[in-house]
């Protein structure tokens, strides 16, 4: 069965089998969704500048799948729309955690050292020098605050914003998916942007 045939009935069938302890069902679920989730992870990783220099898409995706499967053992998504919203949320959380790991006070991104051994100078005196965090450090912090703030949006705002920003959907597609008017989608999107702007105290880093 292809990814396009992964509909709500298929999801519920797999969830029933997973909850019944069927070891094959978990692998089958991953096989059905791995292509779409890999694309989603790659796109979301692109906006986490402090992570993508350290992590590959496949490594991030592996951790996301572990998170997702642990959650699915406890709850049952209502439909495939809810399933992929949940998946996107786990990708975002994994990337936020990785960003904290690499860009935190003791992270690799903040504590890189270089060995400045210039010709004709005493190497012992020079020794390893911390890498200057540079002008990009503040921007990375704004991105971190931005992604965290997305998780605090109201459910409808978070879904619309995630579909546009992370999934790359057009507002017309979202209106069709949610069975609402495009004007309503636009209103929800604008409200989400305003709330995010307030949350990070400045202009959104949407470029």
C-alpha positions, -999 to 999 in steps of 0.1 A, spaced: 0 0 0 14 34 -10 17 66 11 -12 80 -8 -34 51 3 -25 57 40 -59 70 50 -77 71 84 -91 35 81 -55 22 75 -42 42 104 -69 29 128 -62 -6 117 -25 -3 124 -31 14 157 -54 -14 168 -27 -39 159 0 -19 177 -21 -17 209 -27 -55 206 11 -60 206 15 -69 169 53 -64 163 48 -62 125 23 -33 127 49 -9 141 73 -16 112 44 -13 87 33 20 101 69 34 97 71 21 62 38 39 53 49 73 66 87 73 63 88 91 30 65 120 41 82 123 75 116 124 59 106 153 37 90 171 67 121 166 89 144 178 61 123 210 57 121 217 94 158 210 100 165 237 74 150 264 97 171 252 127 204 268 118 220 258 151 213 221 145 218 215 108 255 220 110 258 191 134 229 167 125 218 149 94 181 144 84 182 107 89 196 109 125 170 135 135 142 114 119 153 83 138 149 101 171 116 115 160 102 81 152 112 68 186 93 97 202 63 93 180 60 55 186 62 60 223 34 85 221 13 63 198 14 35 225 -5 59 248 -30 77 225 -48 72 192 -49 100 166 -84 107 154 -74 107 117 -44 110 94 -45 148 97 -41 145 135 -14 119 130 8 141 108 2 171 130 14 150 159 44 139 138 53 175 130 51 184 167 75 157 176 99 168 148 97 204 162 103 192 198 133 170 188 149 199 169 143 223 199 160 198 222 189 194 198 192 231 195 194 234 233 221 207 233 243 224 207 236 260 214 232 260 252 258 274 276 278 242 275 269 231 240 293 222 212 281 253 192 291 276 220 323 258 231 342 251 199 379 258 201 405 263 174 442 259 177 458 292 166 494 281 157 508 309 137 542 306 122 570 321 142 549 324 174 551 304 206 524 277 201 522 271 238 514 307 244 487 307 217 470 275 226 434 267 218 412 298 214 374 298 218 355 304 187 337 338 188 300 332 188 298 361 164 268 381 153 249 349 145 244 339 181 216 364 188 198 352 156 201 316 167 185 325 201 156 343 183 150 312 162 150 290 193 125 313 210 104 314 178 102 276 175 93 272 212 66 299 208 49 279 180 42 252 205 23 276 227 -1 288 201 -38 279 202 -44 245 185 -60 260 153 -32 287 150 -5 261 156 -19 238 129 -23 265 103 10 280 110 28 247 110 12 237 77 23 269 61 57 273 76 69 238 82 50 218 55 50 245 29 12 243 22 -7 271 5 -37 286 23 -61 273 -3 -49 237 4 -53 243 42 -88 256 37 -97 225 17 -82 202 43 -98 219 73 -131 224 54 -132 262 61 -131 293 40 -98 306 28 -105 339 45 -107 320 78 -74 304 72 -59 338 65 -73 352 97 -59 323 117 -25 327 101 -24 365 108 -34 359 144 -7 333 148 19 356 134 8 384 157 10 361 187 45 348 177 57 384 171 46 393 207 61 361 221 96 368 207 94 405 212 103 415 176 99 408 140 95 371 130 126 355 115 106 341 86 133 344 59 
